[in-house]
Amino acid sequence: MCDTMDTLADDIAQHPLARLHWEQLMSQRPMSKKLQLPSVCPSMEAKKIFEEERFAEGSKKYAYKYKYHCTQCGSDWEVVHDYYLNEDTEAQVEGFRTYRAVAGV
């Protein structure tokens, strides 16, 4: 599974780990802006690095970084969703990145 995910683009929201994270966040009850652990995928253990609201309280621009550990091969993955302010246009820019930080065996 990890070798297949490694061949996918790392900067899209549709990456399987980014999608797993988002779907778990949207389906948890009660609804919350913070992910409730453990991961719904039994082969991926999730650990929060950070979760915070960007720009100002009430902006609804939530940034997060999670580390996922594959219990099958030992790979470590990082799922990042963040925002930054483009100073030239004053636009809030959204970005995604999912990548293998440590390859397993």
Summary of the structure (lengths in Angstrom):
residues: 105
radius of gyration: 14.5
end to end distance: 12.2
largest distance: 45.4
contacts: 268
relative contact order: 0.22
helix: 15%
strand: 40%
